[in-house]
Amino acid sequence: MIKNMGAVDRIIRIVLALVVLVLYLTGVISGWLAIVLGILAVIWVLTGIIGFCPAYALFKVSTQKKKKKKK
């Protein structure tokens, strides 16, 4: 499993998951919306931590910076 997510992408996913958590804990979201966003938040945190997104791999996308080759 090759990492395909850059640092900014990973941070954005984790921050979005935290926003969903805060919205749930403050009662702004509830019911089916809270369940759907909660599932997405768990996925965002997991992919943010491991640095690999299966959807990116499926579409051959990478947000990781390209490493410069040494001469």
FENRALIN-V189402 format. One record per backbone hydrogen bond with DSSP energy under -1.0 kcal/mol. CO is the residue of the C=O (numbers start at 1). NH is the residue of the N-H. E is the energy in kcal/mol with one decimal. If there is no record, write none. Layout:
[[CO | NH | E] [CO | NH | E]]
This chain:
[[4 | 63 | -2.1] [6 | 10 | -2.1] [7 | 11 | -2.4] [8 | 12 | -2.5] [9 | 13 | -2.0] [10 | 14 | -2.0] [11 | 15 | -2.6] [12 | 16 | -2.5] [13 | 17 | -2.0] [14 | 18 | -2.0] [15 | 19 | -2.2] [16 | 20 | -2.2] [17 | 21 | -2.1] [18 | 22 | -2.5] [19 | 23 | -2.6] [20 | 24 | -2.3] [21 | 25 | -2.7] [22 | 26 | -2.0] [23 | 28 | -1.9] [23 | 29 | -1.2] [24 | 27 | -1.2] [31 | 35 | -1.7] [32 | 36 | -2.6] [33 | 37 | -2.7] [34 | 38 | -2.1] [35 | 39 | -2.3] [36 | 40 | -2.3] [37 | 41 | -2.5] [38 | 42 | -2.1] [39 | 43 | -2.1] [40 | 44 | -2.9] [41 | 45 | -2.5] [42 | 46 | -2.5] [43 | 47 | -2.8] [44 | 48 | -2.3] [45 | 49 | -2.4] [46 | 50 | -2.4] [47 | 51 | -1.9] [51 | 4 | -1.7] [51 | 5 | -1.2] [53 | 57 | -2.0] [54 | 58 | -2.4] [55 | 59 | -1.9] [56 | 61 | -3.0]]
